[in-house]
Amino acid sequence: MSLSGLGIFHTIIGIAALIGAVTGFIRYGKINLAQLSGKVYFYATAITSLTALGISKNGGFNAGHVFSLFIIGLISVAYFLFSRKQGVGRARYFENFLLSFSFFLSLVPTINETFTRIPIEHPLAKDIKDPIIGQTLLIVFLLFIVGSVFQFFKQKRANVEISQL
């Protein structure tokens, strides 16, 4: 199955979002909107989610469109918390979680589309029901849970350090 022009643009911007998120996780332990990697993630995710609304393999409004709208909502609330509540505090916990959750949700269609398209001649999965997709999503979900717990404790430590100053 070939990609449309919008599909190619969507894919390229989506890859930029993934790179921004992974860079943030490696450098800061979170998607940090104050850093370039966080800004890349935020804007590329917004563009990717918006362009996804114009893409439909099956025609019409579908679950992928709902994911896109939900992700836009998550990153919007996270950005609001970031911009209005600088520093430490409870807002940081929610901001971190919302950004990480948006990243996890972005990976659901990404894994499905990648596994059902690559390699081109013999894709890893036949369709969304293929066990390799479910197993991969389970691993990614577990990583999301572990990462969220890590971020919670890291933020808690940062809040304590700031309050002692």
N, C-alpha and C positions, 0 to 999 in steps of 0.2 A: 504494500500500500504506500503510495507516494504522499508527500506532504505538499500542501498548498503554500503559497507565498507567506500567508499569515502563519501557517503552521511552522514554517522554517524560522520566521522571526520569533515566534513564541518559544521555540526550542532554544534558540541562541540566547535570548534574554533569560529563559529559565535556567540555563547552564550558568549564566553569570550570577543569578540568585543563589544557586547551590554553592558556587565557589565562594561567594560572600559569606554565606552562613558557615560553611566548613572552616574558612579562614578565621572567622570570629570565634567559633568553638575552640579551635586550636590555640589561638593567641590569648583569648580572654575568658574562655570557659563558658561563653554565652554569645548571643548575637547582640553586639554593643552598638546601639544607634549613634553613639557619640564618635564612633570610629568609621573610617572609610568602608571597611568590610560590612559594617552594619547598615550604612547608608546604601551601599550597593545591594545588599539583601533586600532592604525595604523597598527601594524604588523598582528594582528588577522584579521582585515578587508582585508588586502592585501592577506593573505592566503585564507580566505573565498572566496574572489572574484576570485582568481585563481582556487580554487577547484571547484567553481561553473561552470567553463568552461568545466569541465569533467562530469558534471551532466546534464541529459536531460530526463525529464518525457515523452516528446513527440517525442524525436529523433531529431537529427540535431540541427543546430544553431537556437536560438530563442530569444525572447525579454529578457529573463533572462540573456542570455549571453551578450547582449548589455548593460544591467544594470551593469553587473559585470565589463565590460571593461570601462564603463563610471565612475564607482566608483573608479577603479584603477587610472584613469586619475585625478579625483578630489583629491584623497588623495596624489597622487604624486606631483601635483602642490602645494598643501598645505604644504607638507613636504619641497619642494624646497623653498617656501617663508619663512618657519620657519627656515631652516638651513642657508639661505643666508641673511636674513633681520632680525637679532635679535633686540630685544627692541620693541619700539613702532613705530607707523607710519601707513601709508595706507596699507602696506602689512598685518598687523594684522587683519584688517577688512576682507580682502579677505581670509586669512587663516582660520579665524573663520567661515566665511560663507561656504567655501568649505568643511570643516570638518563636519559642521552641515548638509549641504545638502547631503553629502555622507551618513551620518547617516540616514537621512530621506529616501533616496533612498534605503538603505539597509532594511528599515522596510517594504517597499512595498512587496517584495517577502516573507519576514519573516512572515508578517501578513497573506498573502494568504496561504502559506504552513502550518502555524500553525492552522489556522481556518479550513482548509479543512482536517486536520489530527487528531485534538484533540477535544474532547476525542475520543479515538480510535474507540469505538463502534458506536458513534453518533456524528460525527464532527459538530462544530458550523455552518459551511457553507458547502453547497453542491458542489459549484464550485466558480470560481473567480467572477462570476456575482451576487453572493448572496449579498443582501443589507447590511448584517452585515459587510462584508469586505469593501464595499464602505463607509459606515458610519464611520467605524474605521479609514480608511485612511483619511477621511475628518478631523476628530478630530486630528489625528497625523499631518496633514498638517497645521492646524491652530496653533497647538503647535509649529511647526517648524517656522512659521511666527512670532509668539509672541516671541519665543526664539531668533530668529535672530535680532529682534528689540532690545530686552534686551541686547544682546551681542554687538550690535552697540553702544548703549549708554554707556555701561560699558567700552568698548574700548575707546570711545571718552573721557570719564572721565580719564582713565589711561593715555592717550596721553597728556591731558592738565596737569595732575599732574607731569608727567615726564618733560614736556617742561618748567615748572616753576622752576625746580631745578637748 
